[in-house]
């Protein structure tokens, strides 16, 4: 069965992303002279180990890549030609887990091809903690996705149990707050993990650049990290709107009011980060307003992207990477306020023209 899956699923993945791998290979090895190639990559690896922030960003990139592999495989096995994968259920749980671990090891080879030399360089240069963190992280994410695939194949028909529900009093909730309370009551784990990741990355950014704490761009990079930490929450909200609140399109609510409701929800969700950012800017009004608009513009942009690609997670991760690079360029070049205003204007214009023309219920289910 392993050979069959590798010849079908793995081969299909590499064939579909051949252009991406060629582009990545060119960026890694084609832009540097061959005589300086080894020293360049050794310096790059040591730079990763020297900064916890850079190491965390590398881990985030690896996670995004493995999630891309995960969602691609899930999308394939739902098609008719890959129904043979369901035959795995006749084998033991241990055999299934080992099989998926080997499959994702094969899919992870482009990362391992760089991670193994990075581990070697770290050991020779004495970065023991960084090496242990790297090895542990690789084992962790491969184990998690393999276990997730095992559960998907065997228990996808079993409803997910909610182990903890916030004890909210039975109060009347305004219509616009429904997405927020959906996250708290139906997706508490995702909400909690997003907040932990958001504050961890934000705090790490401020700690690494502690000598530049007065520089507004440092806090804006923290805001960008917080926005990206909420990317899956936005997807969950939009999925819930599509599956459970589709009736709301028939309600006599103006489009401008709907978009204002979304903005209010984003402000409510992002309130802890806004308060933390206000503290980091030492209460200065002008930098605070710039960061506030930048954060809201980022969340609204991600929602607009999800609408445009119709909730396709495989494409979503590509757009997240592009959004990160564009936003970093904007922050470093000092055009944050202009970019924020442009993004918000694009958001309102896009939904003004396309909200009634796009029905996400017809989107491809992943």
C-alpha positions in Angstrom: 0.0 0.0 0.0 2.9 2.4 0.8 4.3 2.0 -2.8 0.9 2.6 -4.2 0.3 5.8 -2.2 3.8 7.1 -3.0 3.3 6.5 -6.7 -0.1 8.3 -6.7 -0.5 10.9 -3.9 3.2 11.8 -3.5 3.8 11.8 -7.2 0.8 14.0 -7.8 1.9 16.5 -5.1 5.4 16.9 -6.6 4.0 17.1 -10.1 1.5 19.8 -9.1 4.2 21.9 -7.4 7.2 21.3 -9.7 7.3 25.0 -10.6 7.3 26.1 -6.9 10.2 23.7 -6.1 12.2 24.9 -9.1 11.7 28.5 -8.1 12.7 27.7 -4.5 15.8 25.8 -5.7 16.8 28.8 -7.8 16.4 31.2 -4.9 18.5 28.9 -2.6 21.3 28.0 -5.0 21.0 29.9 -8.2 21.4 33.5 -7.0 24.8 32.9 -5.3 28.1 32.3 -7.1 29.2 28.7 -6.9 32.4 29.6 -5.2 30.5 31.3 -2.3 27.7 28.8 -2.1 28.9 26.9 1.0 30.0 29.9 3.0 26.7 31.7 2.2 24.5 28.9 3.4 26.6 28.3 6.5 26.3 31.9 7.4 22.5 31.7 6.7 22.2 28.6 9.0 24.2 30.3 11.8 22.0 33.4 11.5 18.9 31.1 12.0 20.4 29.7 15.2 21.6 33.0 16.5 18.1 34.6 16.7 15.1 32.9 18.3 12.8 35.0 16.1 14.4 33.9 12.9 14.3 30.2 14.1 10.6 30.7 14.9 10.0 32.1 11.5 11.7 29.1 9.9 9.5 26.8 12.0 6.4 28.7 10.8 7.5 28.3 7.2 8.0 24.6 7.7 4.6 24.3 9.3 3.0 26.1 6.5 4.7 23.8 4.0 3.5 20.7 5.9 0.0 22.1 6.2 0.0 22.6 2.4 1.0 18.9 2.0 -1.7 17.9 4.5 -4.6 19.8 2.7 -3.4 18.7 -0.7 -3.5 15.0 0.3 -6.9 15.5 2.0 -8.3 17.1 -1.1 -7.0 14.2 -3.3 -8.4 11.4 -1.2 -11.9 12.8 -1.4 -11.9 12.3 -5.1 -13.3 9.0 -6.5 -10.0 7.8 -8.0 -8.4 7.8 -4.6 -11.1 5.9 -2.7 -8.7 3.0 -2.4 -7.1 4.9 0.5 -10.1 3.9 2.6 -8.9 0.3 2.5 -6.2 1.3 5.0 -8.9 0.9 7.8 -8.5 -2.9 7.6 -4.9 -2.6 8.9 -3.9 -1.8 12.5 -3.7 1.7 13.9 0.1 1.3 14.3 0.6 0.3 10.7 -1.6 3.2 9.4 0.3 5.7 11.5 3.7 4.4 10.3 2.5 4.5 6.7 1.4 8.1 6.9 4.6 9.0 8.7 6.6 7.6 5.8 4.4 9.4 3.3 4.9 12.8 4.9 8.6 12.1 5.3 8.7 11.7 1.6 6.7 14.9 1.1 8.9 16.7 3.6 12.2 15.7 1.8 12.7 19.2 0.3 12.8 20.6 3.8 14.8 17.8 5.3 17.4 18.3 2.5 18.2 21.6 4.0 17.4 20.8 7.7 19.9 17.9 8.0 22.9 20.1 6.9 21.5 22.8 9.2 21.6 20.4 12.1 25.1 19.4 11.3 26.3 23.0 11.2 24.6 23.7 14.4 26.3 20.8 16.1 29.7 21.7 14.8 29.3 25.3 16.0 27.9 24.5 19.4 24.3 25.6 19.0 23.0 22.6 20.9 19.7 24.1 22.1 18.8 25.3 18.5 19.6 21.8 17.1 17.5 20.1 19.8 14.6 22.5 19.1 14.9 21.9 15.3 14.9 18.1 15.7 12.1 18.1 18.2 10.0 20.4 16.1 10.4 18.3 12.9 9.4 15.1 14.9 6.5 16.9 16.4 4.9 18.3 13.2 5.4 15.0 11.4 3.8 13.1 14.2 0.9 15.5 14.4 0.0 15.4 10.7 0.4 11.6 10.6 -1.9 11.2 13.6 -4.4 13.7 12.0 -4.5 11.6 8.8 -5.0 8.5 10.8 -8.0 10.1 12.5 -9.3 11.5 9.2 -9.3 8.1 7.6 -10.8 6.2 10.5 -12.9 8.6 12.5 -14.1 11.3 10.1 -17.7 10.2 10.6 -17.4 10.7 14.4 -18.4 14.1 15.7 -15.7 16.1 17.4 -16.2 16.3 21.1 -16.1 19.7 22.7 -14.2 19.3 26.0 -14.6 22.8 27.3 -17.3 25.4 26.8 -17.0 28.9 28.1 -19.8 29.4 30.7 -21.4 32.4 29.1 -24.7 33.6 30.7 -27.7 33.3 28.5 -27.9 36.8 27.3 -29.3 38.2 24.1 -26.4 38.5 21.6 -26.6 41.1 18.9 -26.6 39.6 15.4 -23.1 41.1 14.6 -21.5 39.2 17.6 -22.5 35.8 16.4 -19.2 35.0 14.7 -17.3 36.0 17.8 -19.4 33.8 20.1 -19.1 31.0 17.6 -15.3 31.0 18.0 -15.6 31.1 21.8 -18.2 28.3 22.1 -17.5 26.1 19.1 -13.8 26.7 18.3 -12.3 27.4 21.8 -9.1 25.4 21.2 -8.4 27.2 17.9 -9.2 30.5 19.4 -6.9 29.8 22.4 -4.0 28.5 20.2 -4.3 31.5 17.9 -4.0 33.9 20.9 -1.1 32.0 22.3 0.7 32.1 19.0 -0.2 35.7 18.5 1.2 36.9 21.8 4.2 34.6 21.6 5.3 36.0 18.2 4.5 39.5 19.2 6.5 39.2 22.4 9.4 37.5 20.6 9.6 40.4 18.1 9.7 43.0 20.9 12.3 41.0 22.8 14.6 40.4 19.9 14.5 44.1 18.9 14.5 45.4 22.5 17.3 47.8 21.7 15.0 49.4 19.1 11.9 49.5 21.3 11.3 53.2 20.3 11.2 52.3 16.6 7.5 52.1 15.5 8.3 49.6 12.8 9.3 47.0 15.3 5.8 47.0 16.9 4.3 46.9 13.5 6.1 43.7 12.7 4.6 42.3 15.9 1.1 43.4 14.6 1.8 41.6 11.3 2.8 38.4 13.2 -0.5 38.7 15.3 -2.5 39.2 12.1 -1.0 36.0 10.5 -1.7 34.1 13.7 -5.4 34.8 13.2 -5.5 33.5 9.6 -7.2 30.2 10.4 -9.7 31.9 12.7 -10.8 34.1 9.8 -11.2 30.9 7.7 -13.3 29.3 10.5 -15.5 32.3 10.7 -16.1 32.5 7.0 -16.8 28.7 6.9 -19.4 29.1 9.6 -20.9 32.0 7.8 -21.2 29.9 4.7 -22.5 26.7 6.4 -24.7 28.0 9.1 -25.5 31.7 8.4 -26.2 31.5 4.7 -29.8 32.6 5.4 -28.5 36.0 6.5 -28.1 37.0 2.8 -31.9 37.1 2.6 -32.2 39.4 5.6 -33.0 43.1 4.9 -29.5 44.3 6.0 -27.6 46.8 4.0 -24.3 45.7 2.6 -22.5 48.7 4.3 -24.0 47.5 7.6 -22.8 43.9 7.0 -19.2 45.2 6.4 -19.4 47.4 9.5 -20.4 44.3 11.5 -17.4 42.4 10.2 -15.1 45.3 11.2 -16.6 45.4 14.7 -16.0 41.6 15.1 -12.4 42.0 14.0 -11.9 44.8 16.5 -13.4 42.6 19.2 -11.2 39.6 18.4 -8.1 41.8 18.0 -8.8 43.8 21.2 -6.1 42.1 23.4 -3.4 42.7 20.7 -4.6 46.3 20.3 -4.2 46.9 24.1 -0.8 45.2 24.1 0.3 47.3 21.1 -0.9 50.5 22.8 1.3 49.6 25.8 4.3 48.9 23.5 3.9 52.3 21.8 3.8 53.9 25.3 0.4 55.5 24.7 1.5 57.5 21.7 -1.7 58.3 19.7 -0.3 58.6 16.2 1.7 55.3 16.1 -1.2 53.6 17.9 -3.7 54.6 15.2 -1.3 53.5 12.4 -0.9 50.1 14.0 -4.6 49.8 14.7 -5.5 50.4 11.1 -2.7 48.2 9.9 -4.0 45.3 12.0 -7.6 45.7 10.9 -6.6 46.2 7.3 -4.6 42.9 7.5 -7.5 40.9 8.9 -9.9 42.4 6.3 -7.4 41.6 3.5 -7.2 38.0 4.6 -11.0 37.8 4.6 -11.1 39.3 1.1 -8.5 36.8 -0.1 -10.6 33.9 1.2 -13.6 35.2 -0.6 -11.7 35.5 -3.8 -10.2 32.0 -3.7 -13.5 30.6 -2.3 -12.0 29.1 0.9 -9.4 27.0 -0.9 -6.9 26.4 1.8 -4.2 25.1 -0.6 -4.2 28.5 -2.3 -4.7 30.4 0.9 -1.3 29.4 2.3 0.4 30.7 -0.9 -1.4 34.0 -0.4 -0.4 34.1 3.3 3.2 33.9 2.3 2.8 36.6 -0.4 0.9 38.8 2.1 3.8 38.4 4.6 6.5 39.5 2.2 4.4 42.5 0.9 3.6 43.6 4.4 7.2 43.4 5.5 8.2 45.5 2.6 5.5 48.1 3.3 6.6 48.3 7.0 10.3 48.7 6.3 9.7 51.3 3.6 7.4 53.4 5.8 4.2 53.2 3.8 2.1 51.5 6.4 -0.6 54.0 6.7 -1.0 54.4 2.9 -1.1 50.6 2.6 -3.7 50.2 5.3 -6.0 52.8 3.8 -5.6 51.2 0.4 -6.3 47.8 1.7 -9.5 48.9 3.6 -10.7 50.8 0.5 -10.1 47.7 -1.6 -12.0 45.6 0.9 -15.1 47.8 0.8 -15.0 48.2 -3.0 -14.5 44.4 -3.6 -17.5 43.4 -1.4 -19.6 46.3 -2.8 -19.3 44.7 -6.3 -18.9 41.0 -5.6 -20.7 40.1 -2.3 -24.0 39.3 -4.0 -22.3 37.6 -6.9 -20.2 35.1 -4.9 -21.9 32.2 -3.1 -19.3 30.2 -1.1 -21.7 27.3 -0.8 -20.6 26.4 -4.3 -16.9 26.5 -3.3 -14.8 23.4 -3.5 -15.0 21.6 -0.2 -11.6 20.7 1.4 
